[in-house]
Amino acid sequence: MLAGVLGGTAPAQATPVHAAAGGTAPACIERSYVNNADGGMQAWPYNNCGTTMRIRIIVHHWRDTSCQTVKDKHSGYFHTLGGEYDRTAVC
């Protein structure tokens, strides 16, 4: 039984590392964004996935945004003071 518990724990420990890297969000996350002329970006991803999603924006030449939970049929709002929108990722 202990081996089963430890075996079940290992994937859970590995998940945050994978989540930090974040694969590209599925197409059901509709992307809307603007790269500001003076630097930075704003993004309003809309969750149309049928379930709550955790997403972040990957930004070129700037720190990526924090991870946000976005409920189904809701939008998130992300912004940075520098960089440009690259992609939306899961986290």
C-alpha positions in Angstrom: 0.0 0.0 0.0 2.8 2.4 0.8 4.3 1.9 -2.6 1.0 2.7 -4.2 0.8 5.9 -2.2 4.4 6.9 -3.1 3.7 6.0 -6.7 0.6 8.2 -6.7 2.6 11.1 -5.1 5.4 11.2 -7.7 3.3 12.4 -10.6 1.7 15.1 -8.4 5.2 16.3 -7.5 6.2 16.4 -11.1 3.1 18.3 -12.2 4.1 21.8 -10.8 7.4 21.6 -12.7 5.6 20.8 -16.0 2.9 23.3 -15.2 5.6 26.0 -14.8 6.9 25.3 -18.3 3.3 25.3 -19.6 2.3 23.9 -22.9 0.3 26.1 -25.3 -3.3 26.5 -24.2 -6.0 24.7 -26.2 -7.9 26.4 -29.0 -11.0 26.7 -26.7 -9.1 29.5 -25.0 -9.9 32.4 -27.4 -7.0 34.9 -27.6 -7.5 38.6 -27.7 -4.4 40.8 -27.2 -2.8 44.1 -28.0 0.9 44.9 -28.1 1.2 48.5 -26.9 3.3 50.8 -29.2 5.2 52.1 -26.2 6.0 48.6 -24.9 4.0 46.1 -23.0 0.9 44.1 -23.8 -2.6 43.5 -22.7 -4.5 40.2 -23.2 -8.1 39.1 -22.6 -8.2 35.4 -23.1 -11.8 33.9 -23.0 -12.3 30.4 -21.6 -14.7 28.5 -23.8 -13.4 25.1 -22.7 -16.4 23.8 -20.7 -14.3 23.7 -17.5 -12.2 26.0 -15.4 -8.7 26.5 -16.8 -5.4 27.9 -15.3 -3.5 30.0 -17.9 -0.7 32.5 -18.2 0.7 34.6 -21.0 4.2 34.0 -22.3 5.8 37.3 -23.1 8.8 38.0 -25.4 11.5 40.2 -23.9 9.8 40.4 -20.5 8.8 38.3 -17.5 5.8 36.0 -18.2 2.5 36.8 -16.4 1.5 34.9 -13.3 -0.9 32.0 -13.5 -4.6 32.8 -13.3 -7.7 30.7 -12.9 -10.3 31.5 -15.4 -13.8 30.0 -15.0 -15.6 28.6 -18.0 -17.4 31.3 -20.1 -15.3 34.0 -18.4 -12.3 36.2 -19.5 -9.0 36.8 -17.7 -7.0 40.0 -17.9 -3.3 40.1 -18.2 -0.9 43.1 -18.8 2.8 43.8 -18.7 4.8 47.1 -18.8 7.2 45.7 -21.4 7.7 42.9 -23.9 5.3 41.6 -26.5 2.6 38.8 -26.5 4.0 35.4 -27.5 1.4 32.8 -26.6 -1.1 31.7 -24.1 -0.1 28.7 -22.0 -1.6 26.4 -19.4 -0.2 26.3 -15.9 
